[in-house]
Amino acid sequence: MSNPKGLEWLITTSSFEDVFIPEEFNEEHLQIKDLATQFLQKEVVPNFDKIECKEDNIMANILKKAGDVGLLGSAVPEEFEGLGKDFVTTSIINESLGAGYSFSVAYAAHTGIGTLPILFFGTENQKQKYVPKLASGQLMGAYGLTEPTSGSDALSAKTTAVLSADKKHYILNGQKCWITNGGFADIYTVFAKIDGTKFTAFIIERGMPGFTQGLEEHKMGIKGSSTVQLYFQDCLVPVENVLGDIGRGHIIAFNILNIGRLKLCIATLGAAKGAAKESAQYANTRQQFKLPLATFGAIKFKISEMVIKIWMIESLSYRIAHNVDIKEKQFIQDGKTFNEASLGAAEEFAVECSIAKVAGSEMLNYVVDEGVQIHGGNGFSDEYLISRAYRDSRINRIFEGTNEINRLLIFDMIIKRALAGKIDLLTAAKKIQNDLLGIPDFSIKNQIDLFENLKNTLENYKKAILLVAGAATQKLNEKIATEQELIMNISDMIIETYICESGLLRLLKLNSKKTVDIQIENRIVETYFYDVSFKIAKYGQDAINIFASGDEQKMMLLALKRFTKCDPINPKESRRIIAKDFLQKQGSN
Ligand SMILES: Cc1cc2nc3c(=O)[nH]c(=O)nc-3n(C[C@H](O)[C@H](O)[C@H](O)COP(=O)(O)OP(=O)(O)OC[C@H]3O[C@@H](n4cnc5c(N)ncnc54)[C@H](O)[C@@H]3O)c2cc1C
């Protein structure tokens, strides 16, 4: 791919040649996957209960061991004693450790929000002082943005910073809450407003005078992950610990989130694969009515849905991760610094990162919820891992920007890019009008060519988005911001379409290799497309019915019907084939 651009997929036809798929992992990728998986099995899994009880500072100790084998520094350049690996490689580690429950959260917080702000925004001195030690695990990192009265509205933070009379320190006063790794971290990136207005980041070290922490929170899930409040009472922070530019803390906060959202999605993959495996093994083993649960159609449905959703999200995750890598390389070739290139690449795909965050966290919630259901009463018992998987998954819809905020952002970022001339939505929307003048084809075709049908269906889903989003923004202008229900509908259409496209492109690429049997993948993609046609139709109808009326409403609903048409399949047959394959591969526990 010569020049990947965020959102381009929405207005053009994407080529399978341009996407990276997990089947293309190279030798190094597989080695690192093996390393991370072995680490999980050896150091984390046997300690699940101890981690849950926060025994003997165990989380920090395991993180330190992860540092010893290089797992904390994969994204850190070699000059700061990291491995300097690309985003795909780092993602592979995140996925592999994703089945580590609380450990996975602590790991992600340390290597992400705990390390990256200093790596990307620190001065040379700050980077030399902290980053090698964060990458090796000698220091543990955390990130303090949220406050009791400012969560989603992070910029309304009340923590203040005032320059001391001798101009050597900033004096911080305020409170942060929900700080992951807060109980044992050595280094914190904390946001405060200088003179009550200039939102700025600071590097806080444990032990600085006036800095204390609260007790561990008692949480619904990820109980082994340390979460505390931080208190700043006339806390003296040396001026050299200002991170980035004064008054530009939001640049740090928002840029770090883009990367975090994609990583969160990738971690949900690891968690979901673990939960699906547990569920399949249980279904194969447990008998009721003298038959294994796995023989019942209702259970096969759930297993196949898990497989379908996981495969589709996997396709999307590595597609984005690779795009970020290509973009970063390109920026470096264009003369940008490492920091500019890394942040610029993540920013380019910020919409896709938000899509991934929502899609991954909701996929995982489905998998663990139905996983508990497959386990019946045992699923409600702490003795079974699925119970922990269920409790620990819920947080993913809340942090790294709630899923509501991310849905709002998806739409907002698209409109802003269109207004800035970065994406030509207008021409694309006008083209839809022309298409609508053609004669609609409501006939049911034989499935002569599955791929061509799916490609057409996908292009139609995109048209449905442009139809609804274009008309809604034209009609409501800036008032659309107050119609959040409508924005949610449009964002859901966008999310589902991007998932569809990512899965289809992976399937087409696999098909082009002609070396693998893709029967199951065919079924996965066609079943997802089939389901999504109803979903997109519903989101679209709801949206149209919010802002249109009379003839316009009728016309738009008709057009939507045309664009959400999907060739019928026998979903039961497809799901049974998918479930059978997965259940056979998992064996019994
Ligand atoms: C276990 C855990 C670990 C965390 N770790 C960290 C950490 O390490 N560092 C850190 O800084 N923070 C951390 N957080 C905080 C987390 O990022 C926030 O909880 C999250 O951003 C939501 O903020 P809030 O809890 O204040 O909810 P609120 O912002 O009060 O939101 C409540 C509900 O209202 C919705 N809502 C809010 N605003 C809008 C709007 N404009 N339109 C529509 N709906 C809206 C939200 O989507 C949500 O459903 C953590 C939280 C938890 C629970």
The ligand as an ORCA input file, in Angstrom:
! r2SCAN-3c Opt
* xyz 0 1
  C     -11.056      0.368     36.653
  C     -10.813      1.711     36.067
  C      -9.525      2.071     35.701
  C      -9.272      3.350     35.212
  N      -7.975      3.735     34.939
  C      -7.726      5.048     34.688
  C      -6.376      5.530     34.631
  O      -5.409      4.779     34.759
  N      -6.177      6.859     34.457
  C      -7.207      7.733     34.309
  O      -6.953      8.921     34.147
  N      -8.497      7.303     34.323
  C      -8.775      5.996     34.532
  N     -10.071      5.553     34.603
  C     -11.158      6.504     34.428
  C     -11.935      6.267     33.151
  O     -11.193      6.703     32.052
  C     -13.279      7.014     33.316
  O     -14.037      6.269     34.247
  C     -14.027      7.165     32.018
  O     -13.367      8.073     31.180
  C     -15.467      7.652     32.231
  O     -15.511      8.750     33.069
  P     -16.501      8.753     34.322
  O     -16.282      7.495     35.077
  O     -16.324     10.023     35.043
  O     -17.944      8.683     33.687
  P     -18.800      9.908     33.168
  O     -17.977     10.776     32.293
  O     -19.505     10.539     34.305
  O     -19.853      9.164     32.258
  C     -20.963      8.437     32.778
  C     -21.845      7.974     31.611
  O     -22.296      9.108     30.880
  C     -21.891      9.028     29.532
  N     -21.531     10.368     29.063
  C     -20.667     11.244     29.590
  N     -20.595     12.350     28.847
  C     -21.435     12.172     27.806
  C     -21.793     12.939     26.673
  N     -21.264     14.125     26.408
  N     -22.706     12.437     25.821
  C     -23.249     11.206     26.022
  N     -22.942     10.429     27.060
  C     -22.037     10.901     27.949
  C     -20.684      8.083     29.529
  O     -20.528      7.464     28.264
  C     -21.086      7.110     30.616
  O     -21.949      6.147     30.081
  C     -10.343      4.264     35.031
  C     -11.644      3.863     35.370
  C     -11.886      2.630     35.881
  C     -13.284      2.269     36.287
*
